[in-house]
Amino acid sequence: MLDEADDIHPLFSGAPGSTEFKKLRKRIVRQTREAIEQFGMVEKGAKWLVCLSGGKDSYTLLAVLHELKWRGLLPVEILACNLDQGQPGFPATVLPEFLENMGVPNRIEYQDTYSVVMDKIPQGRTFCALCSRLRRGHLYRIAREEGCSAVVLGHHRDDILETFFMNLFHGGRLATMPPKLVNEEGDLFVYRPLAFVAESDCEKFAQAMQYPIIPCDLCGSQDGLQRQQVKQILDGWEKNSPGRRQVMFRALMNARPSHLLDPKLFDFAGLERGSLKLDENPDAVPKLR
């Protein structure tokens, strides 16, 4: 990679020169590119609204997308966007100053969704669902106003895995955050290019680059959140069996409907002996293990 000041985007100026960091950066860029290509996220000439919260994940997302664009591997226009939700004590100048210094086109939007959430959610209940819904609605509106075809989010591999287990434990369904979807109105894509990237890599990357991290004091200050409980379970599994997270994540990409119990995905009632020849259609009925 070219690391001279004149040959890289300002987002990477001052990047550590260590072999460890270069490997980390290369891995994140490669995994992001793989997700973009595998899930068909690129429309030539498209414009992306890249959403920034000020957390480690969104900084990593912004940097990696700009690196891919810098290399000519991402033929889209990028507009960074931060939605200031009116949280008390939110450092409103941090992101605008950072984006200005980095030369990143941006839009900063103020909408006091914090007061709405505090008014609607009873004390002791979690804010995440309503907060996310309100935020998403404003981001969709901004994307339309800016002529964007996609809203791009910084959810990583661990977010996707945790959401799967939250749905499994609390929702009674096998589902998670897809890397690519179309919104309910049908006019915008939602992309998650960091789908293959580990949270720990985002954290190491953002810390090494010394990006000005803004914590989420609204959700992060609450105890007993379902997501935190799931994270603790996964942390325990990972500690006892390193690599367990990646194995479970790969399972999300290797679904076998005939070995589950959903008749809407597989015609169990219509299955007959001799009705399928594995030689002709080896994937029709996967072999039992």
C-alpha positions as CSV (number, residue, x, y, z in Angstrom):
1,M,0.0,0.0,0.0
2,L,1.1,3.5,-0.7
3,D,1.5,5.3,2.7
4,E,3.2,8.5,1.6
5,A,1.2,11.6,2.5
6,D,0.7,12.6,-1.2
7,D,-0.5,9.1,-2.2
8,I,-3.2,8.3,0.3
9,H,-6.5,9.8,1.5
10,P,-6.2,12.2,4.5
11,L,-8.2,9.7,6.5
12,F,-5.0,7.5,6.6
13,S,-2.5,10.2,7.2
14,G,-0.4,9.3,10.2
15,A,-1.2,5.6,9.9
16,P,1.2,3.5,12.0
17,G,4.0,2.0,9.9
18,S,4.1,-1.3,11.9
19,T,3.7,-4.6,10.1
20,E,0.9,-5.5,12.5
21,F,-1.1,-2.5,11.5
22,K,-0.5,-3.0,7.8
23,K,-1.8,-6.5,8.1
24,L,-4.8,-5.3,10.0
25,R,-5.6,-2.6,7.5
26,K,-5.1,-5.0,4.5
27,R,-7.4,-7.6,6.2
28,I,-10.2,-5.1,6.8
29,V,-10.0,-3.7,3.3
30,R,-10.0,-7.2,1.7
31,Q,-13.0,-8.3,3.8
32,T,-14.9,-5.2,3.0
33,R,-14.3,-5.5,-0.7
34,E,-15.3,-9.2,-0.6
35,A,-18.6,-8.3,1.1
36,I,-19.3,-5.5,-1.4
37,E,-18.6,-7.9,-4.4
38,Q,-20.3,-11.0,-3.0
39,F,-23.6,-9.2,-2.1
40,G,-23.6,-7.0,-5.2
41,M,-23.6,-3.6,-3.5
42,V,-22.1,-1.6,-6.3
43,E,-24.1,0.3,-8.9
44,K,-21.8,2.3,-11.1
45,G,-22.3,6.0,-10.6
46,A,-24.3,5.5,-7.5
47,K,-24.2,7.8,-4.4
48,W,-23.9,6.4,-0.9
49,L,-25.0,8.0,2.3
50,V,-22.4,6.7,4.8
51,C,-23.8,7.0,8.3
52,L,-21.4,8.1,11.1
53,S,-22.2,7.8,14.8
54,G,-18.7,8.7,15.9
55,G,-18.0,5.2,17.1
56,K,-15.1,2.9,16.1
57,D,-17.2,1.0,13.6
58,S,-18.4,4.0,11.6
59,Y,-14.9,5.5,11.5
60,T,-13.5,2.3,10.2
61,L,-16.3,2.1,7.6
62,L,-15.6,5.6,6.3
63,A,-11.9,5.0,6.1
64,V,-12.1,1.7,4.3
65,L,-14.7,2.9,1.8
66,H,-12.5,5.9,1.0
67,E,-9.4,3.6,0.6
68,L,-11.4,1.4,-1.9
69,K,-12.6,4.5,-3.8
70,W,-9.0,5.9,-3.7
71,R,-7.8,2.8,-5.4
72,G,-10.5,3.0,-8.0
73,L,-12.2,-0.1,-6.7
74,L,-15.4,1.6,-5.6
75,P,-17.0,3.6,-8.3
76,V,-19.5,5.5,-6.2
77,E,-19.9,9.0,-4.7
78,I,-19.6,9.0,-0.9
79,L,-21.5,11.5,1.4
80,A,-20.8,11.1,5.1
81,C,-23.7,11.9,7.4
82,N,-24.1,12.3,11.1
83,L,-27.5,12.6,12.8
84,D,-27.2,14.6,16.0
85,Q,-30.1,13.2,18.0
86,G,-30.0,15.9,20.7
87,Q,-28.5,13.8,23.5
88,P,-27.3,15.9,26.4
89,G,-23.6,16.4,26.4
90,F,-23.2,15.2,22.8
91,P,-20.0,16.8,21.4
92,A,-21.6,18.3,18.4
93,T,-18.4,19.9,17.0
94,V,-16.2,16.7,16.9
95,L,-17.5,15.1,13.7
96,P,-18.0,18.3,11.7
97,E,-14.4,19.3,12.5
98,F,-13.0,15.9,11.8
99,L,-14.8,15.6,8.4
100,E,-13.8,19.1,7.4
101,N,-10.1,18.4,8.3
102,M,-10.2,15.1,6.3
103,G,-11.8,16.7,3.3
104,V,-14.8,14.4,3.4
105,P,-18.1,15.7,1.9
106,N,-20.6,15.6,4.6
107,R,-24.0,16.5,5.9
108,I,-24.7,17.1,9.6
109,E,-28.3,16.9,10.6
110,Y,-29.9,17.9,14.0
111,Q,-33.1,16.1,15.0
112,D,-34.1,15.9,18.7
113,T,-35.1,12.3,18.8
114,Y,-33.7,12.0,22.3
115,S,-36.6,13.9,23.8
116,V,-39.1,11.7,21.9
117,V,-37.5,8.5,23.1
118,M,-37.4,9.7,26.7
119,D,-41.0,10.8,26.6
120,K,-42.3,7.6,25.0
121,I,-40.3,4.8,26.7
122,P,-41.2,4.0,30.4
123,Q,-38.4,4.2,32.9
124,G,-36.4,1.0,33.1
125,R,-37.2,-0.1,29.5
126,T,-34.5,0.0,26.8
127,F,-34.4,2.8,24.3
128,C,-32.8,1.0,21.4
129,A,-35.8,-0.1,19.3
130,L,-37.5,3.3,19.2
131,C,-34.2,5.2,18.9
132,S,-33.1,3.1,15.9
133,R,-36.5,3.4,14.2
134,L,-36.5,7.2,14.5
135,R,-32.9,7.5,13.4
136,R,-33.5,5.2,10.4
137,G,-36.5,7.3,9.2
138,H,-34.5,10.5,9.2
139,L,-31.6,8.8,7.4
140,Y,-33.9,7.6,4.7
141,R,-35.3,11.1,4.3
142,I,-31.8,12.6,4.1
143,A,-30.7,10.0,1.5
144,R,-33.6,10.9,-0.7
145,E,-32.9,14.7,-0.3
146,E,-29.3,14.1,-1.3
147,G,-30.1,11.9,-4.3
148,C,-28.5,8.8,-2.7
149,S,-29.4,5.3,-3.8
150,A,-28.2,3.6,-0.6
151,V,-27.8,4.1,3.1
152,V,-24.6,2.5,4.3
153,L,-24.2,1.4,7.9
154,G,-21.2,0.3,10.0
155,H,-22.6,-3.0,11.4
156,H,-19.8,-5.6,11.6
157,R,-19.7,-9.4,11.8
158,D,-20.2,-9.5,15.6
159,D,-23.3,-7.2,15.3
160,I,-24.8,-9.6,12.8
161,L,-24.0,-12.7,14.9
162,E,-25.4,-11.0,18.1
163,T,-28.6,-10.1,16.3
164,F,-29.0,-13.7,15.1
165,F,-28.9,-14.9,18.7
166,M,-31.2,-12.2,20.0
167,N,-33.7,-13.3,17.4
168,L,-33.1,-16.9,18.4
169,F,-33.4,-16.4,22.1
170,H,-36.0,-13.7,22.3
171,G,-37.8,-13.5,18.9
172,G,-38.3,-17.1,18.1
173,R,-37.0,-16.9,14.6
174,L,-33.9,-17.5,12.6
175,A,-33.0,-14.1,11.2
176,T,-30.3,-11.4,11.4
177,M,-29.1,-8.2,9.8
178,P,-28.6,-8.9,6.1
179,P,-25.6,-7.3,4.4
180,K,-28.0,-5.9,1.7
181,L,-31.7,-5.1,1.8
182,V,-34.2,-2.8,0.2
183,N,-36.2,-0.5,2.6
184,E,-40.0,-0.9,3.0
185,E,-40.7,1.9,0.6
186,G,-38.6,0.1,-2.1
187,D,-36.6,3.1,-3.1
188,L,-33.3,2.7,-1.1
189,F,-30.8,0.0,-0.5
190,V,-29.3,-0.6,2.9
191,Y,-25.8,-1.9,2.9
192,R,-23.5,-3.3,5.6
193,P,-20.0,-3.5,3.9
194,L,-18.3,-4.5,7.2
195,A,-20.3,-7.7,7.4
196,F,-17.2,-9.9,7.3
197,V,-15.1,-7.7,9.6
198,A,-14.6,-8.6,13.3
199,E,-15.5,-6.0,15.9
200,S,-12.1,-6.4,17.5
201,D,-10.4,-5.4,14.2
202,C,-12.6,-2.3,14.0
203,E,-11.5,-1.4,17.6
204,K,-7.8,-1.9,16.9
205,F,-8.0,0.0,13.7
206,A,-9.8,3.1,15.1
207,Q,-7.5,3.1,18.2
208,A,-4.4,2.9,16.0
209,M,-5.6,5.8,13.9
210,Q,-6.6,7.8,17.0
211,Y,-10.0,8.7,15.6
212,P,-12.0,10.9,18.0
213,I,-14.5,8.3,19.4
214,I,-17.9,9.5,20.6
215,P,-19.5,7.1,23.1
216,C,-23.3,6.4,22.9
217,D,-24.4,7.6,26.4
218,L,-28.1,7.0,25.6
219,C,-28.0,3.2,25.0
220,G,-24.6,2.3,26.3
221,S,-25.3,3.6,29.8
222,Q,-28.2,1.1,30.3
223,D,-27.5,-2.2,32.2
224,G,-29.0,-5.5,31.3
225,L,-29.6,-5.0,27.6
226,Q,-30.4,-8.1,25.7
227,R,-27.5,-7.4,23.3
228,Q,-25.0,-7.1,26.1
229,Q,-26.2,-10.4,27.5
230,V,-25.7,-12.1,24.2
231,K,-22.3,-10.5,23.8
232,Q,-21.2,-11.9,27.2
233,I,-22.4,-15.4,26.1
234,L,-20.4,-15.2,22.9
235,D,-17.4,-13.8,24.7
236,G,-17.5,-16.8,27.0
237,W,-17.7,-19.2,24.1
238,E,-14.9,-17.4,22.2
239,K,-12.7,-17.6,25.3
240,N,-13.2,-21.3,25.8
241,S,-12.9,-22.1,22.1
242,P,-11.1,-19.4,20.1
243,G,-12.5,-19.0,16.6
244,R,-16.0,-20.0,17.6
245,R,-17.5,-16.6,16.5
246,Q,-16.2,-17.1,12.9
247,V,-17.5,-20.7,12.8
248,M,-20.9,-19.6,13.8
249,F,-20.8,-16.7,11.4
250,R,-20.0,-19.1,8.5
251,A,-23.1,-21.1,9.5
252,L,-25.2,-18.1,8.6
253,M,-23.9,-18.4,5.0
254,N,-24.5,-22.1,4.9
255,A,-28.2,-22.6,5.5
256,R,-29.9,-25.9,4.7
257,P,-33.6,-25.5,4.5
258,S,-34.3,-29.2,4.2
259,H,-32.6,-29.7,7.6
260,L,-34.7,-27.0,9.4
261,L,-38.4,-27.0,10.2
262,D,-39.9,-24.3,8.1
263,P,-42.4,-25.7,5.6
264,K,-42.4,-22.3,3.8
265,L,-38.7,-22.8,2.9
266,F,-38.9,-26.5,2.0
267,D,-41.8,-28.7,0.8
268,F,-41.7,-31.4,3.4
269,A,-45.3,-32.5,2.7
270,G,-44.5,-32.9,-1.0
271,L,-41.3,-34.9,-0.4
272,E,-41.6,-38.4,-1.7
273,R,-39.2,-41.4,-1.9
274,G,-37.4,-41.4,-5.2
275,S,-38.8,-37.9,-6.1
276,L,-35.4,-36.3,-6.2
277,K,-32.2,-37.8,-7.7
278,L,-29.2,-36.5,-6.0
279,D,-27.1,-37.1,-9.0
280,E,-29.2,-34.6,-11.0
281,N,-29.6,-32.1,-8.2
282,P,-27.1,-32.8,-5.4
283,D,-28.1,-29.7,-3.4
284,A,-31.8,-30.6,-3.3
285,V,-31.7,-32.7,-0.2
286,P,-28.4,-32.3,1.6
287,K,-27.0,-35.4,3.2
288,L,-27.4,-35.9,6.9
289,R,-24.4,-35.7,9.1
